[in-house]
Amino acid sequence: MSTERDLLIVGAGPAGVSAALWAKSLGLTTLILEAGPKPGGQLHQVYFRPENFPGAVPGHGEAIAAGMAADLDTYGIECRCGAVAEALASSPAVRLAGGERVTAGAVLIATGVRRRRLGVQGEREFEDRGVSFSANRDRAGFAGEEMVVVGGGDSAFENALLLSAVGCTVTIVARGTPRARPEYRARVAADPRIEVIEGTRVTEILGDTRVRAVAVAGARGDFELPAAGVVIKVGVIPNTEWCAEALDLDTDGYVEIDDQLMTSQSRVWAAGDVTRPAVLGIAVAMGQGALAATAIRKDLRRAGGAA
């Protein structure tokens, strides 16, 4: 089956939705393909109200995502959820899981990023039974417990502080030297409830019906840290496996783009976190989506493919 439109957007996060709304205002016919059950992307994993997104509706990421979904409905923009992109082909076209081929005058890749996992025994087995990816979401259930936070960046240190604030004793396990901002490192250093272990990696998450300990290895040797839970904050990875054979990617798998957000393939653009912008954020992703839609319309008009 083939569906022909001016623009095919892969991903319904902030970049994809912003691009779709701008494309609508620019007169482009648009279809969004979203692998998840509803629009919003990483917003569904934001459990606080973003401070750097002016004018956001009250509430955390779910509320913002719901607002974006409502905007798509209001403006009659089709978003096919549960549509998993499997490959990017020339023309351009996207092949979906199941074999359907969807074509358009242009394709915008806005598939974003996902949480990086540790890949150790016990991580998936104990998810939501002590393994967490957000202290902000889960800290009430961990109040007063011994906790491990894995990671050395801002998010890891911030999550440790959130846990300390509800009475937890926290060990931050950082694979290398922590790279969190100085203000976070200073606050953690001043908190008697938090200890930082550098040059150490998690080798296994242990437990019975729930997490009971975290096995680590590093400069201090191999040992176990008693813990009721572990919060994993080790960064993100781009969702580009499906298009890796068709596009130029950087060494970490992010899509390489030019100053017009065009990729290495003709009539294929990319926007949002999947391009590794200098600053990650909702506002940045939405701005890139708008710029991409404008560049796409200009290109299609030059080629005679859009009004």
C-alpha positions in Angstrom: 0.0 0.0 0.0 1.3 3.5 -0.8 0.0 6.8 0.7 1.1 9.9 -1.3 1.3 13.3 0.5 3.5 16.3 0.4 5.1 15.5 3.8 5.6 12.3 5.8 6.8 12.9 9.4 8.2 9.9 11.3 7.7 10.6 15.0 5.0 12.5 16.9 7.1 14.1 19.6 7.5 17.9 20.0 9.6 18.2 16.8 7.2 16.1 14.7 4.0 17.8 16.0 5.4 21.3 15.6 6.5 20.5 12.0 3.1 19.1 11.2 1.3 22.2 12.5 3.6 24.4 10.6 3.2 22.3 7.5 -0.6 22.6 7.8 -0.3 26.4 8.0 1.9 26.3 4.9 -0.6 24.3 2.9 1.3 21.0 2.9 -0.7 17.7 3.1 0.9 15.7 6.0 0.8 12.3 7.6 2.6 11.5 10.9 3.7 8.0 11.7 4.2 7.3 15.4 5.5 4.0 16.8 3.9 4.6 20.2 0.3 4.4 21.2 -0.2 8.2 21.2 1.6 11.4 20.3 4.1 13.0 22.6 7.3 11.0 22.4 9.6 11.5 25.4 7.0 13.9 27.0 5.4 10.8 28.4 8.5 10.3 30.5 8.7 13.9 31.9 7.3 13.8 35.4 7.5 17.5 36.2 6.5 20.8 34.6 9.3 21.9 32.3 10.8 25.2 33.5 12.2 26.2 30.2 9.1 25.9 28.1 7.2 29.2 28.3 3.4 29.1 28.1 3.2 25.3 28.8 -0.1 24.0 30.1 -0.1 23.3 33.8 1.2 19.8 34.6 4.0 17.5 33.6 4.8 15.9 30.2 1.6 13.9 29.9 -0.4 17.1 29.9 1.7 18.8 27.3 1.5 15.6 25.1 -2.3 15.6 25.5 -2.4 19.2 24.3 -0.3 18.4 21.3 -2.6 15.5 20.4 -5.6 17.8 20.7 -3.9 20.3 18.3 -3.5 17.5 15.7 -7.1 16.7 16.0 -8.2 20.3 15.9 -6.4 20.9 12.6 -7.2 17.6 11.0 -3.7 16.3 10.8 -3.6 12.5 10.5 -1.4 10.7 13.0 -1.1 6.9 12.7 -0.1 5.5 16.0 1.4 2.1 16.3 3.1 2.6 13.0 6.7 1.3 13.4 9.2 2.5 10.8 11.4 -0.3 9.7 13.5 1.2 6.9 14.0 4.4 4.9 14.0 4.0 1.2 14.7 6.3 -1.7 11.8 8.3 -3.5 11.6 9.0 -0.5 9.6 6.3 1.3 9.3 4.6 4.6 8.7 0.9 5.0 6.7 -0.1 8.0 6.9 -3.2 10.0 4.6 -5.6 8.2 5.8 -4.4 4.8 3.6 -1.4 4.0 5.5 1.3 2.0 4.5 4.9 2.6 5.7 7.6 0.2 5.6 11.3 0.1 7.2 14.3 -1.6 9.4 14.7 1.5 10.2 12.9 4.7 11.0 14.5 8.1 12.7 12.2 10.6 11.7 13.2 14.2 12.1 9.9 16.0 13.9 11.4 19.0 15.8 9.5 21.6 15.2 6.8 24.2 16.7 6.1 27.6 20.0 4.4 27.6 19.9 1.2 29.6 22.7 -0.5 31.6 22.2 -3.9 29.9 22.9 -5.8 33.1 21.2 -8.8 34.7 18.2 -7.7 36.7 17.6 -4.4 35.0 14.6 -5.4 33.0 13.5 -8.1 35.5 13.1 -5.6 38.3 11.7 -2.7 36.4 9.0 -1.1 38.4 10.0 -3.4 41.3 12.8 -1.2 42.4 14.4 -0.3 39.1 13.3 3.2 38.2 14.2 5.8 35.5 12.8 8.7 37.4 13.2 9.7 41.1 10.7 12.5 40.5 8.0 10.0 39.5 8.9 7.3 42.1 10.4 9.0 45.1 7.4 8.7 47.3 7.6 5.0 47.1 11.3 5.0 48.0 11.0 7.5 50.9 13.4 6.6 53.7 15.1 3.8 51.9 18.7 3.0 50.8 19.0 3.9 47.2 21.5 3.7 44.3 21.6 6.2 41.5 23.6 5.3 38.4 25.2 8.0 36.3 27.5 11.0 36.6 25.5 13.8 34.8 23.1 16.5 35.9 20.1 14.1 35.9 21.8 11.6 38.1 22.9 14.2 40.7 19.5 15.9 40.6 17.7 12.6 41.1 20.0 11.8 44.1 19.0 15.2 45.6 15.3 14.4 45.1 15.7 11.1 46.9 17.6 12.7 49.8 14.8 15.2 50.2 12.4 12.4 51.1 14.8 10.8 53.6 16.7 8.3 51.5 20.4 7.6 51.9 21.8 7.6 48.4 24.9 6.2 46.7 25.7 7.7 43.2 27.7 5.2 41.1 29.5 6.9 38.3 31.4 5.0 35.7 34.0 7.8 35.3 34.5 11.2 36.8 31.1 12.9 37.3 30.4 15.5 34.7 27.4 17.2 36.5 27.4 20.9 36.6 29.4 22.5 39.5 26.2 23.6 41.4 24.9 20.1 41.4 28.2 18.6 42.6 28.4 21.2 45.3 24.9 20.5 46.6 25.6 16.7 46.6 28.9 17.2 48.3 27.2 19.2 51.1 24.5 16.6 51.6 25.4 14.0 54.3 22.9 11.5 52.9 24.6 11.2 49.6 27.9 9.4 48.7 29.5 9.4 45.3 31.6 6.5 44.1 33.6 7.2 41.0 35.2 4.9 38.5 32.7 2.2 39.2 30.2 0.3 37.1 27.1 -1.7 37.9 27.5 -5.4 37.1 24.1 -6.7 38.3 20.9 -5.7 40.0 20.0 -8.3 42.7 16.8 -9.1 44.5 13.9 -11.5 45.1 10.5 -10.1 44.5 12.1 -6.6 44.5 15.5 -5.0 44.3 17.6 -5.8 47.4 21.2 -4.9 46.3 23.3 -3.6 43.4 26.6 -5.4 42.5 29.3 -3.0 41.4 33.0 -3.3 40.3 35.6 -0.6 40.2 38.6 0.9 42.0 37.4 -0.5 45.4 37.0 -4.0 43.9 33.8 -6.0 43.5 31.1 -5.5 46.2 27.4 -5.1 46.8 25.5 -2.0 47.8 22.3 -2.8 49.8 19.5 -0.9 48.1 15.7 -0.9 48.0 15.9 0.6 44.5 18.1 1.9 41.8 17.5 4.9 39.6 19.2 4.7 36.2 20.3 8.0 34.6 23.0 7.2 32.0 21.8 9.3 29.1 19.9 8.6 25.9 20.5 7.1 22.5 18.9 8.1 19.2 16.2 6.1 17.5 17.9 5.8 14.2 18.5 2.1 13.8 15.7 1.9 11.2 17.3 4.5 8.9 21.0 3.9 9.6 21.7 2.2 6.3 20.2 5.1 4.3 21.6 8.2 6.0 24.9 9.6 7.3 25.0 9.4 11.1 27.6 10.6 13.5 29.7 8.2 15.7 26.9 8.0 18.3 24.1 7.3 15.8 22.6 10.8 15.5 21.4 12.0 12.1 23.8 14.5 10.4 22.1 17.5 8.9 23.1 20.7 7.1 22.0 24.2 8.0 18.6 23.6 6.4 18.1 20.5 8.5 18.4 18.3 5.3 20.0 14.9 5.7 22.5 13.2 3.4 19.5 11.8 1.3 17.6 14.0 -1.1 14.2 15.2 0.1 14.8 13.8 3.7 15.1 16.2 6.6 15.5 15.6 10.3 14.6 17.7 13.4 14.6 17.5 17.2 16.7 15.4 19.6 17.5 12.8 16.9 19.9 15.4 15.3 21.8 16.1 18.6 21.1 19.8 18.8 23.4 21.9 20.9 20.7 22.2 23.5 18.2 19.5 24.3 14.7 20.7 25.1 11.1 20.9 24.1 11.4 24.4 22.8 14.4 23.6 20.7 12.8 20.5 19.2 9.6 22.5 18.3 11.7 25.3 16.8 13.6 22.8 14.6 10.3 21.3 13.5 9.0 24.7 12.4 12.3 25.4 10.5 12.2 22.0 8.8 8.6 22.4 7.7 9.5 25.8 6.2 12.6 24.4 4.4 10.6 21.5 3.1 7.9 23.7 1.6 10.5 25.9 -0.1 12.1 22.8 -1.6 8.9 21.3 -2.7 7.7 24.6 -4.3 11.0 24.8 -6.2 10.5 21.2 -7.4 6.9 21.9 -8.4 5.5 19.5 -5.8 3.5 21.8 -3.5 1.2 24.8 -3.8 
